[in-house]
C-alpha cells in the first residue's frame, strides 16, 4: 500500500531513464541553416503527371529528413519557361533563374526596410541534384548546360549511385513483382523466383559499369548472378541474357536500374520481350531516393544530418 509521500517500503520505484551519453546518444535532429541554398531536383525525361508525382515524393522525403529545406523541381525537358506558381512543368533553367531572383529580391527588401545586418548574398543559390541512379553523359551535359544558361550561382552534384540503398530498392521492386522473396525484417532473400537478373540501365558503357557495382550488392542479397545491360545499346540485353542462360540460369528477371522518368517505358517492354522474362518496376519514389538526393545536397554544402544507412560505394 502506498503512503501519502510515496510507495510503501519494499515496492520498486520507477525512476526516469537517464539520457544516454556518448556514441549511444540519439543524434539531435538537424535543420537546414537559415538562408541555405535550395535543393533543385533536375528531372529528366518527358514531363507527365506520373513524373511529377515521383519528383514531388522524392523532395517530400528530403524535406522530412531536413526540416526547413527549400526543395524545388526543375524539368530538363520542361514546357514552362516561367517558374511562377502557375507553371506546371518549369524548366530547370527557369527554376534556377527564379530562385536566384527571389534571393536578390529578399536582399533588396531587407535594405529597403533598413535592416542593419543585411548581407549581400554570397555562395550558391542552389544545389542541383540529378534524378538519376547512374551516369548518363548525354543527360548530364544537358543538365550542366541548363545550369550555365540560367546564369545562377548553382552547384551540380553527381548522380545518386552506386549505393547499397539502391540495391535494397531493386530487391524490394523484384519482390513486389513476385520475382524474389524477402525476409520481412531484413529484406534478405529466403528463396527467389528468378535465378538470374538482368540489370537494365541507360547511358551506354559507363552506365553499365556503374550499374554493375550495385549489381554485385544485389547479387549478394539474392544469391543469384546479376549482370548489367544497356537498354539504349542494340544487342546489349540479348547478349547478357545469352550469357546468363549459358551459365545455367533458366528463369530470368529484368530489374530496371532506373528511377523512371529518364527512360521511355517502351524500351523496358521491348527489353523484357527480347530477354523473354518478366520485368520489375523502376525504383520510382522508393524512400532511399529522397534520402540519397538529400545526401548529395548536404555533402555539397558540408551539412551533416543523419546519413542514409549503408556506406556509399565509389
Secondary structure, DSSP 8 states (H G I E B T S, - for coil): --BTTBS-TTS----------GGGS--------TT--EEEEEEEEE--HHHHHHHHHHHHHHHHHSTT--EEEEEEE-SBS--STT-SSBBHHHHHHHHHHHHHHHHHHHHHTT-TT-----S-SEEEEE--SS--HHHHHHHHHHHHHHT--EEE---S-SBHHHHHHHHHHHHHTTSS-B-TTT--BS--S-SEEEEEE-SHHHHHHHHHHHHHHHHHHHTSEEEEEETTSTTHHHHHHHHHHHTT--SEEEEE-S-STTS-HHHHHHHHHHHTSEE----TT-HHHHHHHHHHHHHHHT------SS-B--
